Amino acid sequence: MDKLLTVNQVAKLLNVWPETVRRWDNTGQLTSVRTPGGHRRYRESQVLALLGTPETIGAQLRCAVYARVANQEYADNGSLQRQKERLITYAVEKDYRVAAVYTEISSGLKENREELAKLLKQAIKGEVDIVLTENKDRLAGLGYNYLREFLLSYKVKIEFIELNEKSENQDELLEDLIYIITSFSSRIYGKRGNRVAKKITDIIKEEILLVK
């Protein structure tokens, strides 16, 4: 007999908020049964199908979700969680199997991103068909085309959900610009690099505030 799971158990398995599970239920993306007391329960097989576990059968495309924010502040204010939930919701709507969910707090310009490296290893092993992310900058600030060609060589496509997150993206682009300035200042000016970078970034921030 198929095991029945609570809303919280499903949320934990799918790495989303309980409210998201209830919303999927209300929109028909998940089907619940009700207990005599009126509580929602979900068949384990249905949840496993979303996770893309070996217990599932079918020709669904396997996707790896990649969500990223530039710093801890964005993670703390819920931006990373909301981004992840948007991606998983999109995957469910497209009937993709969510093979993995990667979340990262890092500049999009950093080359040594641990979670991105894990995603690429999974692609090399042939475990995913699609990399699902919010937009190009989430995946790579620079060098995106190289990354795309690399993934295509393993028959893995990149798909964007193309949501309008303009203000947040602008802030993250500023973070990337500051990262570039700091990195090159230390190379050019050595020990004085941090002071030089701070002066430049302070000027940039002041100009942006004036424009806003």
Residue pairs with C-beta under 8 A, 6 or more apart in sequence:
2 43
2 44
2 45
3 43
3 44
4 33
4 41
4 42
4 43
4 44
5 13
5 41
5 42
5 43
5 44
5 47
6 39
6 40
6 41
6 42
7 18
7 21
7 22
7 40
7 42
8 18
10 21
10 30
10 42
10 47
11 17
11 18
11 20
11 21
13 47
13 51
14 20
14 21
14 47
14 50
14 51
14 88
14 98
15 84
15 88
15 101
16 84
16 85
16 88
17 81
17 85
20 85
20 88
20 89
21 30
21 42
22 40
24 30
24 89
24 92
25 31
25 32
25 40
29 92
29 93
30 42
30 46
31 42
31 43
31 46
32 40
32 41
32 42
33 40
33 41
33 42
33 43
34 40
34 41
35 41
45 55
45 56
48 55
48 56
49 56
49 58
49 60
49 97
50 92
50 97
50 98
51 97
51 98
52 60
52 62
52 97
52 98
52 99
56 97
60 95
60 96
60 97
61 94
61 96
61 97
61 129
61 130
62 96
62 97
62 99
62 127
62 128
62 129
62 130
63 91
63 96
63 97
63 98
63 99
63 128
63 129
63 130
63 131
63 132
63 159
64 99
64 100
64 101
64 102
64 119
64 122
64 123
64 128
64 130
64 131
64 132
65 84
65 87
65 88
65 91
65 98
65 100
65 101
65 102
65 132
65 133
66 87
66 102
66 104
66 115
66 116
66 119
66 131
66 132
66 133
66 138
66 139
67 80
67 83
67 84
67 87
67 101
67 102
67 103
67 104
67 133
67 134
67 138
68 80
68 83
68 103
68 104
68 105
68 106
68 108
68 113
68 115
68 133
68 138
68 139
69 75
69 79
69 80
69 83
69 104
69 105
69 172
70 105
70 106
70 107
70 108
70 171
70 172
70 175
70 176
71 105
71 175
72 105
74 80
74 105
74 168
74 171
74 172
75 81
75 105
79 168
80 103
80 105
83 134
83 138
83 165
84 101
84 103
86 134
86 161
86 163
87 101
87 132
87 133
87 134
87 161
88 98
88 101
90 132
90 161
91 98
91 132
92 98
96 130
96 132
99 122
99 127
99 128
100 118
100 119
100 122
100 127
100 128
102 115
102 116
102 118
102 119
103 115
104 113
104 114
104 115
104 116
106 113
107 141
107 175
107 176
107 179
108 137
108 138
108 139
108 140
108 141
108 142
108 172
108 176
109 141
109 142
109 176
109 179
109 180
110 179
116 139
119 128
119 131
120 150
120 151
122 128
123 131
123 151
123 154
123 156
124 154
126 154
126 155
128 156
129 155
129 156
129 157
130 156
130 157
130 158
130 159
131 139
131 151
131 156
131 157
131 158
131 159
132 159
132 161
133 139
133 158
133 159
133 160
133 161
134 160
134 161
134 162
134 163
134 165
135 160
135 161
135 162
135 163
135 165
135 169
136 144
136 160
137 169
137 172
137 173
137 176
139 147
139 158
140 147
141 173
141 176
147 158
148 158
151 157
151 158
174 204
174 205
174 208
177 204
178 197
178 201
178 204
181 197
181 200
181 201
181 204
182 193
182 194
182 197
182 201
185 193
185 194
185 196
185 197
185 200
186 193
186 194
186 197
187 193
188 196
189 196
